[in-house]
Amino acid sequence: MSVIAVVGLATMGMNLARNLARNGFGVSVYNRTTSRVDDFMKQYGSEGAFTPAHTPEELVSQLEKPRRILIMVKAGPPVDDTIEHLAPYLEAGDILIDGGNSYFLDTVRRGKALEARGFRFIGTGVSGGEEGALNGPSIMPGGARDAYQQVEPMLTRISAHVDGEPCCTYIGPGGAGHYVKMVHNGIEYADIQLIAEAYDLLSHALELGAEDLSRIFAEWNKGDLESYLIQITSEVLAKRDRATGRPLVDVILDEAAQKGTGKWASQSALDLGIPVTAITEAVFARFLSALKADRQVASRTLAGADGAMRAPAPGSLVDDVRSALYASKMVAYAQGFEQMQAASNEYGWDLKLGAIARIWRGGCIIRARFLNRITDAYAESPGLKNLLLAPYFRDAMASAQDAWRRVLSVAVDRGIPVPAFSSSLAYYDAYRRERLPANLVQGLRDYFGAHTYKRIDREGSFHTRWSQDGEEVPVR
Ligand code: NBP
């Protein structure tokens, strides 16, 4: 008998099944297109205690009770289809785990529907891509805690480990696991966009080639910016294209694709009223990149900047861009964590933000040295309102900001688009302003729509009869 099944043997399912088997767990494997099961057994069958299944019924019959089934299929209707194929053979108490990138409200719906049928459901985020799935991902499980306890030994064993701690912890009930994974992916979008802007700035302002830039990123990876994404940026930039001999990055088409988790994170932030500008700018930047044909026309039509400012010294600009990247990244994480806090309040999840930072230190795409700083910040001050207010982040922003502003001046002067850098700085400057121009916004809204306003010196709501007698009247 197997202790767990993996359903869906594409990239993620295949590698998670191998990871489970390597860690000594007996795994049954099944896939809708059953030739994939046979291919899997041929290629990896000797790696561990795998049992192939060719029907849902056969799969369920191979499992110890309560049955534990990890579903790794394409997010959306395939998850519902898979559940419906398995359900007729399951018994009360059996546990279904959806490890794909499902939308968190689908997870809430599925959890309720399955509980009503006596089954238990865990919606879990899994990050780390192909390599993480095989060697240790970061795992974000949500749903019924008692169900999680039944799979905890397996999930913690196969997850990445940092300083002896597993990158897997119970996140919260309902859709909490998939929500946190969604914000993780949103932060990943922001991180990647910021890196792309740093690359663009240095390659245009200093006319550096991919190999020079690769060396700069490798150097940055030795300091505060040390992270998986900075490391692989250096590797991507260093790669030469076999066909043309040019840097591969120079022949890759500049249209970024997406699968939707960044968009969902932005949409949820809009619903919650949380300003996650860095993630949202990153999503918009991908939309803009996809308008390649339009951009080609505009590039020949619209005038650009003349770059009249004094040229910056190359060394100092490289250092400044590093600081701007770090400061913008801190803003992106501060916003993402604020969004998770808001969602936790809204949905009653009691998210432990410090623990989430801890399980993102290994295995996942945004793993980075500075996640320790986030864990420390929440340990020191569990009710922290915004990460930027924690002493480490406050001081780091203060020391990076002059460089950040210089970088934006260069970008504006040269006409180099840096939407995530600049929106992060705008957020920082707006967040630290005691008084914003929303007073005028309120005045205008009251003028054309009698929407009323509050005053700084008196309680209550007021309306001014702007275009009549100009009198202010209190409003109940
Ligand atoms: P895909 O997202 O490419 O999905 C392919 C799998 O879904 C195959 O096993 C396929 O079966 C199955 N499937 C489909 Br499509 N429609 C189905 C249906 N109606 N009923 C049953 N099975 C169906 O696989 P993946 O890249 O391994 O990702 C799996 C999940 O993990 C996704 O939610 C993904 O977003 C998430 N994820 C992926 C990564 C990554 O790096 N790839 C990282 C983190 C999370 P078939 O063989 O019969 O077509």
Boltz pocket constraint, residues with backbone or C-beta under 6 A from the ligand:
constraints:
  - pocket:
      binder: B
      contacts: [[A, 7], [A, 8], [A, 9], [A, 10], [A, 11], [A, 12], [A, 13], [A, 31], [A, 32], [A, 33], [A, 36], [A, 72], [A, 73], [A, 74], [A, 75], [A, 77], [A, 78], [A, 79], [A, 81], [A, 82], [A, 99], [A, 100], [A, 101], [A, 102], [A, 126], [A, 127], [A, 128], [A, 129], [A, 130]]
      max_distance: 6.0
